[in-house]
């Protein structure tokens, strides 16, 4: 069987992380609890956002953990998949929107002649 790319997140690793920087670890855990607590947004919605963001940041630990937490907070599989599709569209939308940079560079090349918009280091 092939080795996993990412090692398992174990209680031992969590304890080691805490041991190496206990104050920072505690601050992060408190921050996380505060962020995901019921507030203006319900916890289910926050977990669906986390599932979507985890897919954009491509964190396998976050994907697994927040998918499980979203289910525990009442998210249906269809809602989780829709959140993932929103993330996919936003990621693709970023590339689409940034095409503006390439289009401006092409316009500058056309207006100023070949190489006009090219940085000196790339000529």
N, C-alpha and C positions, 0 to 999 in steps of 0.2 A: 504494500500500500504506500502511496506517495506521502511524503511528509507534508504537514500543513505549512502554508506560507507564514501564518501568524500563530505564535504559540498560544496555548490556552491561557485564559485569564483565570488564575487560581487564587484561592484565599491566601496562600503563601506569598504570592507575588504582591497582592494588595497589602499584606502585613509588612513586607519588605519596603515597599514604596512609602508606607506610613512611617516606618522606622527611620528611613533616610531623611525625611523632611516632615516631621510630625505637625508642626504649626501650619505649614503650607497645605499639607494634606487635609487637615481639619478645616482650614478656611475654604478649600475647594469643596469639600463635602457639604459644608454649611451653605455655600453659594448655590450648589446644585439643588439642595433641598428647597431653598428659597425660590429659585427659578421655577421649579416644577410644582410648587405648592399651588393649590387652588387660589385663583385671584380673579383678575378681570377676564382671563381666559380659563376655561375649565381644564383640569388636568389631562383629560382625554385629548383635547385640542393641542395642548402643549406637547404631548407625546407624539401626536401625528406630525407636528412641525419637526420634532426631533428626528423622526423616521426619515422625513424628506431631507432634512439637512445632512443627516448621516450618510445618505446616498450621494449627496453632492460632495461632501468632504471625503467620501469613500473610506469611512472607518468601519471595518467589519465588526468590531466589538460594539460600537454604537448601534449599528444596524440591528444586530441580534438583540441587544439589551433593550433598545427603545421599541422594537417591534413587539417584544414580549410585554413590556410595560404598557404599550398602547392597547394590546389585547386585554390586559388586566383592568385597564380603565374603561373598557367597554367598546373599544374600536372594533368594528367588523373587518374581516379580511378585505372586503371591497373598499372600505375607507382607507385602509393601509395602502392598498395598491394604488388608489387614486392619489394619495399623498406622494407616493413614489413617482407617479407619472407627472405630477406637478413639478417635482424636483428635476426630472428629466427634461421637461419643457424649459424650465428656467435655465438649466445648464446649456441646453442647445440654443436657447434664446440669447444667452450671453455671447455665444459665437456669432450668431446672426447679427446682433446689435453691434459687435465690434468690427463687423465687415465695413462699417462706416470708416474706420481708420484706413483700411486697404483701399476703399473707393476714393478717399481724399488723396492718398498717396498716388494712386493712378491718375487722378485729375491733375495733380501737380506735375507729374511726369509729362502728361500730354500738353499741359499749358507751357511748361518751361523747357521742354525738350528732354531727350533721354538722359537719365541720371540726375535730373534737377532736384528731386526730392530725396535722393540717396545720401545718407550720411557719408562724410569724407572717409571714414574708416572702412566703408564697404564699397568704395569705388575702385 
